[in-house]
Amino acid sequence: MTETARFTVACAQMRSGQDPAANIAAADVLIREAAGRGADIVMTPEMTSLMVTGRRALFEAIHPQGEDPALAAFKALADELSVWLLAGSLAVRVSETQAANRSVLISPEGRVVATYDKIHMFDVDLDNGESYRESRTYLAGDRGVLAALPWGRLGMTVCYDVRFPHLYRALAQAGADFLSVPAAFTRQTGEAHWHVLLRARAIETGAFVFAPAQGGVHDNGRATYGHSLVVSPWGEILAEADGEEPGVILAEIDTAEIARARQRVPSLSHGRRFSIDTPSHLEVVS
Ligand SMILES: O=C(O)CNC(=O)[C@H](CS)NC(=O)CCC(=O)C(=O)O
């Protein structure tokens, strides 16, 4: 980008539960607060409108995208407030037996302009007994998505994707200026990894990282880490939510910082000497 721009981003930190109507109402309050405080774009966490345990509860509550009441509410709200809105993710029914963990970008006219389905499924057993098999319920996405905003391009990702740096590098090399990472990180992995992973993705790509998070103990018993973050292309934390508490954080974004960071350390354009897709580039010495 040669022209630079300034805008205000907001991340809404939530503690979504099992009742979609209550979650939509909670998001509505936070999005209105963010817009009232000057946000041009507001982002909500992974699973904004539903946090449940088990596929039965999930399938009783979800809808195809065109019939999702949360999406309808967010489209109307974006239009009413004239803000960009990223519904960090919604559980969307894509077949009788599968859902997508879908991030949805809505324009200030209330139109869906881009959707991204989470690629990397959280199939993990933690040593505190927590166990997740996201791929049993969700159909993984198979494409990265770069969406045009008035101030630059947004690379859309979700939560566990943050552990796969080649996705972010690909998005940045394709022109991403901003990366969204709506999340519902576990408390345990968040304490160990959250800040480091998000700052690393920003530093490696020279892009801003926006990470709205779920936080606290949810009514299905899960504990999530919170600490929603906005990170600059140089890796500085520009805004951070207060621990696990729901609320809104805002940050002023100056896109000139993208070129500045990439000029200081041009690692994004120095990455063509080694490809993870070319095993012959690896010498195994035994
Ligand atoms: O299922 C829901 O209700 C909401 N979705 C999630 O919580 C998702 C999939 S289980 N969580 C993560 O990806 C956590 C990643 C993480 O914590 C890590 O990478 O350490």
The ligand as an SDF file (V2000), in Angstrom:
LIG
                    3D

 20 19  0  0  0  0  0  0  0  0999 V2000
  -16.4320  -25.0700   20.5080 O   0  0  0  0  0  0  0  0  0  0  0  0
  -16.7680  -23.9810   20.9540 C   0  0  0  0  0  0  0  0  0  0  0  0
  -17.7560  -23.8090   21.6970 O   0  0  0  0  0  0  0  0  0  0  0  0
  -15.9640  -22.7930   20.5900 C   0  0  0  0  0  0  0  0  0  0  0  0
  -14.8190  -23.1280   19.8350 N   0  0  0  0  0  0  0  0  0  0  0  0
  -13.6710  -23.3620   20.4170 C   0  0  0  0  0  0  0  0  0  0  0  0
  -13.5660  -23.2930   21.6110 O   0  0  0  0  0  0  0  0  0  0  0  0
  -12.4720  -23.6970   19.5640 C   0  0  0  0  0  0  0  0  0  0  0  0
  -12.6130  -25.0860   19.0160 C   0  0  0  0  0  0  0  0  0  0  0  0
  -12.8930  -26.3190   20.2560 S   0  0  0  0  0  0  0  0  0  0  0  0
  -11.3140  -23.5170   20.3780 N   0  0  0  0  0  0  0  0  0  0  0  0
  -10.0790  -23.4450   19.9280 C   0  0  0  0  0  0  0  0  0  0  0  0
   -9.8000  -23.5200   18.7370 O   0  0  0  0  0  0  0  0  0  0  0  0
   -9.0380  -23.2580   21.0380 C   0  0  0  0  0  0  0  0  0  0  0  0
   -7.6230  -23.2080   20.5510 C   0  0  0  0  0  0  0  0  0  0  0  0
   -6.7100  -23.1780   21.7070 C   0  0  0  0  0  0  0  0  0  0  0  0
   -7.1100  -23.0090   22.8470 O   0  0  0  0  0  0  0  0  0  0  0  0
   -5.2670  -23.3680   21.4800 C   0  0  0  0  0  0  0  0  0  0  0  0
   -4.8200  -23.3840   20.3080 O   0  0  0  0  0  0  0  0  0  0  0  0
   -4.5450  -23.4760   22.4710 O   0  0  0  0  0  0  0  0  0  0  0  0
  1  2  2  0
  2  3  1  0
  2  4  1  0
  4  5  1  0
  5  6  1  0
  6  7  2  0
  6  8  1  0
  8  9  1  0
  8 11  1  0
  9 10  1  0
 11 12  1  0
 12 13  2  0
 12 14  1  0
 14 15  1  0
 15 16  1  0
 16 17  2  0
 16 18  1  0
 18 19  2  0
 18 20  1  0
M  END
$$$$
